[in-house]
Amino acid sequence: MAADETTLDLGIGPEMIEGLEMLSKLEGITDITAMDGPLLTFSGRLATTLDSIAGFTRVDVFECARGWYLFFVPQQPENWAAAGADLEGALADIPDSACAAEVRAALRQAGLLASNAGPG
């Protein structure tokens, strides 16, 4: 993967529990190069955005140095994330199985996940 840098607005500061969880997941799969409140700059690139999926406004899918980061933007209340060494690992990090199935189907449609990969 190229050493692209991306700045992401977590929507919440890393000092909050939810922000810390999102930051921790990202640190596990890439290098964070800058932090400024809710803005994080990291090594990775936006692979695709899944719009209006699983009840979310969007899901941003980032390919990072050591894995994949799924950034969920709900209509409310706070953003959250899932991460893994590969897309199947990131999907397994989604706590709701119905949501994971919808995201898996959208990733297949976007051509990022093989049709025969994983359940659902």
N, C-alpha and C positions, 0 to 999 in steps of 0.2 A: 504494500500500500504506500502511496505517496505520502510525504510528510506535510500534508495540508494542515492548516490551522483553522479552527472554527471557534467563534465566540457564541456562546449560548446564554440566554437569559433564563435562569432557573425560575424566576418569578418569586423567589424567596431567598433570603440570605442563608449562607452556609452555617450560620450560628443557630438556626432553627433545626429541630430534629429532622423534619422532612428534607430540608436543604442539605443537611449533613448526610442523610441516606443517599440522595442523588449524587452528591460529591463523592462519597465512598464508592459507589458503583462505578463511577467514571474513572476514579483513580485505579481501580482494579484492572482496567483494560487499556489505559492510555496515560500519557503524561499531560498534566495540567501545567500550562505555561504562564498563566496569569489569572488573578482573581481580583474583582472589584465589586464588592457587595454581591448582588445576585448574578453578576456577569462572570462567566468562566470561559477562558480561552484554553483550548486543548488541541492535541494532535489528533486530527480526524477530519473526515469529510462527510457532508450530507449526501447519503446515497439516494434517498427518496423521502417524500412526505406523503403519508397516507391521510387523505382528507375524509372527515366525517365517518370515522370508523369506530365501531364498538362503543358508540355513545360519546366519543371524544371529538373535539373540534378538529384535532389532527394528531398524528403520531409521526414525529421526525425520526428517521432511521439513519444513524451515523455509523460509518465504518471507521473503526479506530485501529491503533497500532497493534493491539493484542485482543481485539474482539469487536463486538457490536453493542451499540447503545440505543435503546428505544426510549424516546422522550415523549411522554404522554401529556397533552394539553387538553384538559377537560373544560367544559363550559364553566364549571366551578367545582370545588373550591380551589385546590392547589394542584400544580403539576406534579408528576411523579415519573419514575424511570424504572426500566428493567435492563439488565446487561448480562452478557455471557461471552465466552470465548468464541462462539460461533452463533449464528442466528437461532439455531435450535436451543442453545443454552440461554439466550436472551428470552426466547419464548417461554422456556421453562421457568424463568424468573418472574413471569406474570402470575400474580396470585389467583386470578379468576380464570377458570378453564374456558368459559364461554368467550371471554375477551381474547384469550390467547388463540382460540380457534379462529375468530374473526380476523385477528392480525395475521395469523399464519396464512389464511386464504388471500388476504390483500397482498402479502409479500410474494406469494406464488403468482398472483396476477401481475405484480410489478416486475416479475422475472428475477427476483432476488433469492427465491427459494425453489428448489426443484419440486415438481408436482408429486413426486413419490417420497419427499422428505417428511418424516414425522407423522404423528396421528392427525386426524381431522381433515 
